[in-house]
Each structure stands twice: as C-alpha cells, then as structure tokens.
Amino acid sequence: MRTIIRGGWVVGFENDHHVVVPNGVVVIEGDRILHGGREFDGTCDREIDATGKLICPGFIDTHVHSGHRATHRLISDAGRPEFFGQPFLEFTIPREGTKVRGDKRFHEPDPEGIDDSDYFFALFTVAELLRNGTTTYLEIARHGRIPEQLPRATEELGSRA
C-alpha cells in the first residue's frame, strides 16, 4: 500500500543539508519512505492531509533508561509544558554528604524469574518513545531485568533499538 502525506512542513535532507519544505509531501510504501519533497507524480492508495503539521523522520534517542519513572508518569504525565512536557527538570542533585536511599530496586538483587511488570515497563518505555516521535533508541545500562524485555516490546510496537 502506498500512502502520501500531503500539505505539511516536511523535514528532509538535500545536498548535504537539512531542509524544511513548506506544503511538502512524503510518500510511504510499506515500511519505506519513497519520496520526500515538493511534488510526487506517482499514484497512491491513501492520502493523509497534514496541512499545518510538521512531518519529520523518526527521531533517535541515544540515552534511554527503560522503565524509568514509568509508574509516576502513568498517573500524572508530569513534565514542564515550557519544555515540551519533558521531565528532566524534575530531578534534583543532593547536597554533598547527603545519603540518598532511593528506590530499593537499585540496592537489592532482582528476584528470580520474569514477572509481568518487567514487560509492562519495557512496553511503556517503547510506547512513550514512539508517542514523542522517537523510532530508534539506545538503552543505557539500566539496572534490573526491564532491558531484557525490550526486544519483545520493540518488535511488538515496531520500533528499532
């Protein structure tokens, strides 16, 4: 099936530079991008109107900690709107000499076996990345078994890792 996305601001690459094409088009067939630019003369099976929208390739996140703060984000979807909902300013650095007890999972060995929460947190991680436009990611050595579940979640949701 061939799909054309028409009318948005297309982020592309041309002559060794990134470009933004107003009222551009992107043509996709299966899981491949066939065309990105101003016009497309071929036929398409489906059309998506993206007028006024930004059309860009999937982003790459090279610093992911799977399952990190997932339980908190599911409840409150925290984050600062002035920073596009990113929660990075919610983290604090303790004063020198302060003992930080933190989450017990970081101080105790994992129990044996895989439980459903490990897969859930892996699935949540990949879904959250996709929701924010990230289609490719690199897990950065998170403690615990959640990273062991990432290949399954990644394949199920169609991402790359």
N, C-alpha and C positions, 0 to 999 in steps of 0.2 A: 504494500500500500504506500502510495506517495502522498505526502502532506505538504502543503505550502502554508507558511505562517507569514501573513502579509500586513504591512502598514505600520510597523513599529520602528523603533530605533534599533538597528542591527549593529551589534559589536562584532567586528571581524578583523581580519588581518590581510594587509595588501602591501606589496612592495616593502617587506621587512618592517612594517609599522602597523600598530593597531589603528583601526579606523572606526568611526561611527557613521552609519549610513541612515539618514532620516528617511522614513517611508520605505524602508527596505523590505526584502523578502528572504526567508530561509526555507529551503526545501529539504525535507527529510524522507528517506525511504528505508523502512525497517529501522535499524539502529544506526544508520549512517546519515551524515549531513551531505547532501549532494551539491547544494548551492547556497551561498550567502552573498547578497549584494543588492543591486538596484532593481533588476528585472529578471524574470525567468520565463523563457518562451515555451517550455515543455508543458505537458499535461499533468494534472494532479487529481487524485481521487477525493481529496478532502482539503478544505480551506479553513484556516483559523484567522479571525480578524484580531490583530494585535495593535490596532490604532491606539497611539498614546502610551504604549507599553515598551519596556526595554527587552530586547531579545538578545541573549548572550549565551556563549557556550557554558557548559558546566564548569563551576569553579573547582579549584584544587585546594584542599586544606592539608597542610603538611605537619600539623601538630594537633592531633585528636587524642583525647583521653576518653575512651569508651565508658559509657555509663556515668560519667562524671556529673554529679548534681542532678541526675535524671529524676529522682523522686521529688526533689524540690521544684524543678521546672514543670513537671506534670501538673502539680497543684496550682502554682501561681503564675507560670510562664513569666518569670521575673526577667528583668533586663531594663535598661535605660532607653527610652524612646529616642532621646537625642543621639544615641549611639546605635541606632537601628536594632534595638532590642538585645544587644549583646550584654552578657552578664559579667564581663571581665572587670568592671569597676566594683563589683560586689566583694571581691577578695581583698583581704587585708593582710598585712605583714606584721607579725607580732613584735613587740619591743624586745630588744636584746635581753637575754636572761629569762624570758618568759617560756614556760613549758606549755606546749600545745598538745593536748591529749588527742583531739581529732576523732575521726571515725575508727572504731575498733577494727574494721576490716583491714586497715593498714598496719596493724600491730600484731595481729594473730594469724596463724596459718589458716588457709582455706580448709573447710571440711571436705571430706572425700566426696566424689561424685559431682554430677552437674544438676543443679536444680533449675526450675523454670525461671527464676528471677535473673539468672545469668543471661539466658537467651533474651528475655524481655529487655534488659538493659542494653544488650547489643543491638536488638531490633530498634529500640528507641534512639540509640546513637545514630544509626544509619538513616532513620526516618527524619530526625532533626537536621542532619546534614543536608538531605535532599530538600527538605522544606525551605532551607536557606540558600538553595542553588548550588550546593557542593555535590558534585557527582563522583569525585575521586578524592580519596583521603589516605593519610598515613597515620596509623595508630602509633602513639609514642609510649611504649612500655608501661602500660597501666598495670597496677598490682591486681592480682586476682585472676579469676577464670573468664571474665567477660570477653577479653580479646580472643579466647579460644572459640567463642560463639560468633565472632564477627564474620567469618567466611560464609556461614549459613545465612545470616541476616543480610549480608551484602548481596549474595546471589538471589535471595528471595525478593529483595526490593530493587534489584537491577543497578546497583552502584558498582564502583571499582575501588579496590584497595591495594 
